[in-house]
């Protein structure tokens, strides 16, 4: 019986970490459903991106108030969870505050004191965030796509934070030996009067209960991430590393189309030449994207990394003028469809069974896609370098090149370019009339 708590802790840790590893494998599988794209160039720039944007939060502070508050929660939550290492070792070895004799009272007290101050700051900021989300009329939190689960998910994370920080402070406040030592109890000492009159046994019971619920809560939070927008806590780092480093106005070309154009422009090329005997004919490439498997893996990583903060949508000129497009919804829809495809694969022994659905029309409408001005405001605003525009453009390509479903205005423009060499409907002989002197 002496080692029963240790065994129970080891079992809880094994189950929690094992389930997390299972979700990571599923996440990796889903992302790899996307087409291959090479993002191994310019490694120094990629590392700089990751350090400045994901670690340094450089794009968050473009909006100073929310950026500063987010940094407090980010830094506080990351640093406070350093003490999880001590909790894990204490749980496995049956020790109590293992690091105190190792680090010495002075340094250990400094660490715990820092953790307690950060825990209080996180509690204050989380309350402010809750009020901003639920009591303030901030437009980006009131959009249609933020109703239902997305709103609940955002609040659940805030509740998690409140509970975990409160348990940490309660654990310290009811640890009699820790309080008597007077090292690092800069905040928890003010909670001690709440427990006046409690017997040592009851204080120990509260401290142990807070300790257990705290670590179990962290394991639950770890596994909840997969089902939450807060997956960006982990994915922001690879997402910023693999982000597109090309100029924002530069679009990619479809290789098959480029080859066809070069062939047409080559006077020596024979369009009727037959492939050599034994050579395999390549499969016809699908132009653009109608479903998530037509997108590349970085775009799918983008979808899972989306924080649903709404900065992209609040900066989108199409959305601001009342059009249906919301870049945030594009990313949320892509993630939802990808999850649906993943569940389909799980239910059919690793094979996708056609469900009669696709990202285009079932999730994202052509009206949304054609409302986009391709201005890149959403890409510029995203705090973790997500690129909704690349998905929009790939789906537009499918509409134009596979379904010939471009809007009438665009069809007229392309006809004019084909016939007149310009977007306007006039003779090629008149193209330079504007340059003539009066």
N, C-alpha and C positions, 0 to 999 in steps of 0.2 A: 504493500500500500504506500510505502514511502515514495516510490518512484511513479506512482499513478499519475500525478499532475504532469510530470515530465513526459510520460508516454502519451497522455491526452494532448498535450501541447504539440508533440512531434507529429501526432496523427492529424491535428488541425492544420499544421503547417504543410504537411505533405498533401493533404486534400486541396488546400487553398492554392498552393503553388502548382500542383498538378493540373487543376482545372484551368488556371491561368495559362499554363503551357499549352493545353488543349485549345484554348481560344486563340492563342498566338498562331498555332499551326493552321487553324481555320482561317484566320485573318490573312496569313501569308498565302494560303491557297487561293482565296478569293482575289487578292491583288494580282496574283500571277495568271489569272484568267485573261488579263489584258494583253494586248500585243506588245512585243518587245520594242524597246527604244533605248538607244545608247546614251547614258548620262554619266559617262566615266571621264569626260574631258575636263580640262581646267580644274584640276583637283584643289589647287590652292584657293581659287575663287569659291569653290563649293564649301571648303572648310571655313572660310571667312564668313560666308553666308550663314552657315549653321551656328557659328559662335556668336555673330552679331545679332542675328534675328531670333533664333530659337533659344539660345542661352542668354544673350544679352537683352532680349526684348526690345530691340531698337525701334521696331515699327509700332509697338504698342503705345509708346509715349508720344506718337504723333497726335493723339488725343490725350492731353496731359492728365485730366482728372481720372478717367477710367483706366488709363495706362498706369498711373502711379498706384492706384488701388490694386490693380491686377498684379503688379510687381510685388507688393506687400504679401498678397496671398501666395504667389508663386514662390518667392524666397522663403517665406515662413513655412509653407507646407513642405518644401524640399528639405530645408535645414532641420526642421523639427523631426522629420522622419529619420534623421541620423540616429535618433535614440531608439528606433525600431531594431537596429543591430544589437543594442544592449538588451532589449526586451527578448529578442529571439535567443540570444545566448543564455540569458537568465532562465528562459523557459526550458531550453534543452538541457542545461547543466544543473538546474535547481539552485542557482545562486540568486543573490539580490543586489542590484546595482553593482554589477561586476566591474564596471570601468572606474568606480570611485577610488579604490585603492591603487589601481593601475595608473590612472592619470594624476592622482593626487587631489586633495580637497580643493586647492585653489583653482586649478584648471577645470576640474570637473564641475565645480560650482559656477565658474564662468560660463561653461557650455549650457548647463541646465538653466541658469539665469537668463541666458540669451534665448533659449527655447521658450521659456515662460513669457518673456516680453513679446516674442513673435507670436505666441499662441493668443495672447490678449489682442494684439493688433489684427491678427487674422479674424478673430471673433467680431471685432468692431467693423472691419471691412466687409465681412460676409453679411452682416446686418444691413450695411449700406447697399450692397449689391442686391439683397432681397427687396429692399424698398425701391430701388431703381427698376427692378424687373416687375414688381407687382403693384406698387403704389404710384410710381411716376408715369406720366403719359409719354414715354419715349417711343417714338413711332416705330423704330426698328425692332422693338420687343412686342409690338402689337400686330404685326403682319399676319396674314392668313396662315402661312406655313408654320408660325410659332404657336398655334393653338394646339390643344391636346397634349400628346406625349412630349413634344419638344419643350413646352413650357414646364411640364411636370419634371422632366429630366433636369432642366436647369435648376429648379428648386430643390430636387432631391440631393444634388451635389452640395448645395449650400447647407442643407440639413446635415449631411454627412460631415461637413467641415465643422459645424457647430458642435456636434456630438463628439467628434474625435478630439477637438481642442479642449472641450469641457472635461472630458474624461482624463486627459493628460494632466490638467491642473488639479482635478479632484484626486487623482492618484498621488500627486505630490503633496497635496494638502493633508491627506489622511495617513501619510507615511510618517509616523511619529519619530523614528530615528532620523529621517531626513530633515524634519523640521527642527529637531533638537540640535542637529549639527549646524544649522543656520548657514548652509552653503547653497547658493543658487535658488533659494526660495523667495525671489524678489516679488513674485505675484501671488504664489500659492499661500504665503504667510497671511495674506488678507482674507483668505477663505477659511482659515483655521477656526475663527470664532463660530462659524456655521455649525461646527461639529463639537462645540463645547458641551460637556456633560456626557459625551459618548464614552463608553468603557473602552479600554485598550483592545479587547476582543472585537468589539463592533467596529472600531476604527480599522483594525486589521482586515476585517471582512469587507468593509467598503473599499479599502485600498486594493485588495486582491480582486474584488469584483470589477473595479474600474480598470485594473491592469488587464484582466481577461477580456473584457468587452472592448477595450481599446485595441488590443492586438487582433481580436477576431473582426472588429470593425474595419481595420486596415486590410485584412485579407478579403473581406467582403467587397470593400471599395476597389481593391485591385481587380477583382473579377467583374465588378460592375462596369468597369471602364469599357469593356468590349461592347456593351450594349448602350453606351452613352456617348454624347458629343465630346466628353472629356477624354476620349481616346487621344486627343491632340496632345495631352501631357506627355505621351510616349512618342507619337508619330511626328510631332513638330520637328524633331531633329532630323530624321531621314528625309522628311518632306522638304525642308529648306536646303538640305544637301543636294537632293536630286532635282531641284527646281530648274526651270528653263533659264539659261543664262543669256540667250539671244536677246537683242533689242526688242522691246515690247511691241513694236509695230511690225516685226518680221514674222511672217507666217510660213509654215512649212509647205513644201511641195509634195505632191504624191508622185513617188518615183515612177510608177507605171505610166502616168500621164506625161511626165517629163520625157520619158523614153519615146513615147508616141510623137510628141512635138518635135524632138530632135530628128526622128526618122522622117517626118514630113518635110523638115527643112533641109535635109541632106540630099543634094541633087544626085549623088552617086548611090543612094540607098535603093534597094529593090524591095518594095513592100510585099512582093509575092514570093519571096524566097522561102523555101521550105526548110524546117529545122533538119539538122543532120540526123541520119538514121541512128536510132538508139537513144537520141536525146529526149528527155522527158519534157513534155509541155507543162509549163507552170500553170497553176490554177489562176483563174481570172480573179484579180483583186477586187474586193468590194470597195467602192469609193465612199469615203466618209463613214459615219457611224449611225446605226439605228438602234443598237443595243450596247450594253456595257462591255460585252466581249469584243466589240469593234474598237473600243478605246484602248489606249496604251496603259501599261501598268502604273505609270506615274500619275495619270489622270485618275485612276482608281485609288491610288494612295492619297491623292488630293481629296477625294470624296470622303475617305475615312478620317482625314485630318481636320476636316471642316469644324470650326469651333461654334458655328451658328451665331457668331457675334453680331452679324448683320451690317458690319462696316461696308461690305461690298454693295449691298442693296441700298444702303443710305446714301451712297455716292454715285449710284447708277443714274445717269440722266434720263434713261427710258423710264425707270421706275418713278423718278421724281416728277415726271410729266404725266403720271397716271397709267402708264402702259402696264401690261400684265407681267412683264419680265422682272424676276428677282434672281440675281446671281446666286444668292444663298439657297434659294429653292432648287436651282439647277444642281447644286452640289448635294443637297439633301435627297433629292429624287434619285440621283445617280447612286448614292449610297444605299438607299432603300431598295432600288432594283437589284443592285449587286448582292445585297443580303438575301433577297428573294431567290436569286439564281443560286446562291450558296446553299440555301435550305433545300432547293430542288435537287441539287447534286447529292446532298446528304441523304435525302429520302429515296434516291434511286441508285444506291450503291456506287456512288462516285461518278455517275454519268448524268449529264443534263438531259432531261426529258422535255421536249418542246411543250411549253405551257400556253402558247398562243399569245404571249405578251412580249413587249419590247419597251425599251426606254422611251423611244419616240412614240408619241400619241397616247400611250397608256400612262406615262408619267409626265413627259414634257411635250407641250403642244407646239406646233409650228408657229403659232401666234407669238409665243414667248421668244422663240429663236429669232424671228424676223424683226422683233422689237429692238434687238441689240444694235447699237451703233458702232460696235467694235472699238470703242475709245480706250479700253484698257483701264478704266477707273477702278473696276473691281479688283483687277490684278494688283494695281498699285496700292490699294487700300488694305488688302489682306495682311494681317499681322504674321501669318506663317507661309506666305508666298504660294497660296493656292491660285490656280488659273482656271476660273470658270469659262473664260472666253475660248480657250482651246476646245472645250467640249462643245460649246455653241457652234463654233466654226466647223468642227467635224460633222456635226449633225446637219448643218446647213449644206455641206458638201453632199451628203447623202440625198437630201431633198432635191438638190439641183442636178446632180450627176447620175443618180440612180432612179429617181422618180419624176424628173423634169417638173418639179413642183415649186418652182421659184415664183415669187409674186409677179404680177403683170408688169410692174414698173421695172423690175430687174430683167425680165425677159425682153422688154423693149430696149433696154440699155445694151444687153448682150447682142441683140439683133443689129443694132446700130453699129456696134464695134465691129461685128462681122462684115457688115455691108459697107460701112463708111469709114472704118478705121478710127472712129471716135464715138463718144457716148451720145452725141447729138445727131438729130436726123437732118443732115444736109449733105450735099455732094462733097466728095473728097477734093474736088477742084476749088471749093470755097473755104477750105480749112484755114488758109492763111490770110483770109480777107481782113481779119482783125488787125493785122500788122501793116496794112496799107495806109499810106498817109491820106488825110482828108483832102 
